[in-house]
Amino acid sequence: MLWGKMLFSSPPSLPRFLILCCATITALYVLRHLSTLSPHSTSSAILSYTTLLSTLPHLPNPISNNPKTRASPSQRSDCAPFLPDLNNVVITVKTGASEASALIPTLLQTSLKCFPHVLLFSDMPQIIQGLGGPEGRAEGEEYKFHDSLSTVSHRVKEKNPTFDIYRHQLHLLETGFQNWTLTGLAEAMNVTLDKARDMAWSLDKYKFTHVLEMTWDLLPSKQWYFHIDGDTYIFASTLSAWLKTLDAREMIYGGALVCSGIAFAHGGSGYITSGVAMHHLAVTHKGMAAKMDSRAVDMPFGDLVLAHAMKDVGIEIKNAVPILNGGTADVVAFSYEFEELYKDLIEPTIPSYREHWDNTAASVIPTKNIPFIYSLEDCISACDANEECFQCMYDEIRCAINIHNFGLGVKAEPTEERRFQSWWNRTRIDAWVDKQKCGEVKFELRHDLRCARSL
């Protein structure tokens, strides 16, 4: 498992702590934001990739007033124990123009400091100033981002309004636009902040499969490829230990599974592909990304598009939960991997009942919706009647009971139709926790397709 620090921030009365979780094997996905782009078509934006790179402005880095020089992985004593293993690993980071300068320099300075092979992908060709980089670059030097959409055909782009934001963003780049933030892009596009975010989200689904094909072209024949977003945190020591238990000769594609028709590896949690699987997708079935572009129109998520591509070429998905985990600490389901987090921070705060609160009963799998329930009292009775139920949530529309998992949850403001009420069976929860033991770390990549979430 990946050992890691997890920030817990809910409820508001609870102090924030960074703690070492017991056997937490996670590439923790924190600060989840959408990548952001920009719209409006313009003929002058149809430039070559090389031409655009030659005209890129030097984008401001909001954290460059904290000068540091990042040593190369081979020069860092804290990287030495596992650096040989990481020489065979490529990290791909997928982000968006509006968040790149805020997220990526810090990511390279911290989570990715020990990885010698890192490829950065955005929604346009981009260069930003940074704190340092994978090859030991000092502050003030540049990070190059590859345009993950550059290999999408013009035919697909021209007839698809989703790419209006992409065309507009390339136009802004050509004119020397500097304010690469979500707010700045929204103002430049004359749309609301929410609209800009939605437009970026819609475009993101075209990136995934193209990123994998481009990655193989840029850095082929490595044993492992680990794919993350700009707000995903990797614990290098644990990733190194985990990879030693896997066979790089196998066709491996694994992650934290989410279900939407089929199971797919949640992109924000990070997902792993072996070099064999990458070759099979990018070489044996070269052009699969282009084939998926027309199908992506009817799919909501890029990680789902990739899962369909993998399935079409015969690569079976594997379940890497909890090694890869997309849950933030305030809604993470309890398991022995998070025992210390639970006992120190969550257990003291779980009440028997809380109003205007969603204890995630309706979003943590497995969940069971109980029909013909019209009060919290009846919902509680339904939970009590099921020996595997730990908690329930009634929102005046449905009664959802949680079996096998439980969580603290988040505040949920009432609306005209819904008033959230959460209840926990503390007796049952405490009895279950007392039986658990924090044993040896278990590295697993399982064939079971039980999803962390369903969409």
Protein Blocks (a to p, Z undefined) as FASTA:
>chain_A
ZZdddddfbdfklccdddddehiacdddehiacddddehidfklmccfklmmmmpccddd
fklmmccddddfklpmklmmmmmmmmmpccdddddfklmmmmmmmmmmmmmmmpmbdcdd
dfbdcddddfbdfkopaehiacddddfklmpcfklmmmmmklmmmmmmmmmmmnopablc
fklmmmmnopafklmmmmmmmmmmmmmmmmmmmmmmmmghiabdcdddfkbccdfklmmm
mmmmpcfkbccdddddddehiacddfknopaddfklmmmmmmmmgoklmmmmmmmmmpcb
fklmmmmmmmmnopacddfbfkbacbdfklcccdfklmmmmmmmmmmmmcfbdghiaehl
mmpccddddehiabfklmmmmmmmpmkbcbdcdehlaccddehiacebjcddddfkbccd
ddddfklmmmmmmmpccddddddddfbfcdfbdZZ
